[in-house]
Amino acid sequence: MAHPTQLGFQDAASPVMEELLHFHDHALMIVFLISTLVLYIIIAMVSTKLTNKYILDSQEIEIVWTILPAVILVLIALPSLRILYLMDEINDPHLTIKAMGHQWYWSYEYTDYEDLGFDSYMVPTQDLAPGQFRLLETDHRMVVPMESPIRILVSAEDVLHSWAVPSLGMKMDAVPGRLNQTAFIASRPGLFYGQCSEICGANHSFMPIVVEAVPLEHFENWSSLMLEDA
């Protein structure tokens, strides 16, 4: 959960998000070293009183500043491609959930069950219970079992939406007439908040997402109660 004055990412709640945080730190360190080197060269060039007429034509320097950026790009590209393929892998999901974007709410359908689905609307400010978050709480949460591979099928019924939960490393566009899929594993129990991340109309900022990760036994009890109410 994000908090005021936060500068970094939210705490990772999935293996993919942990990898993304490591890659962010890796890339940020490279950028920091490059910026320090460039700043040092600028200060040295401006402040020095020495000159060298041969510095304008040096094959050695040109080789270095051609090969060095290529090596740096490879050091960034390799871990980036690794994470990209990791995010695309969907191996034997234990549960499949279809998330449909509407103006302006989300609906969820648990496709492994015969009749388990519901709409998820934002809770108005005046109806919030103590401890709930304004503009982030929903009347029905998407409940998933923790430490289980979950496949999410994302689409939309009217306009473009985007299903995004930062702490899970999830962001998938919801396109009318098209079914996109992604997967995640919630590595710990808790509530993970997200919002629609594609401008979709007047109430775009009022269609939050709440994923509740619980132990498998609790999920089974919840699904049984939902099926009985249906």
Order of alpha helices (4+ residues) and beta strands (2+ residues): alpha-alpha-beta-beta-beta-beta-beta-beta-beta-beta-beta-beta-alpha
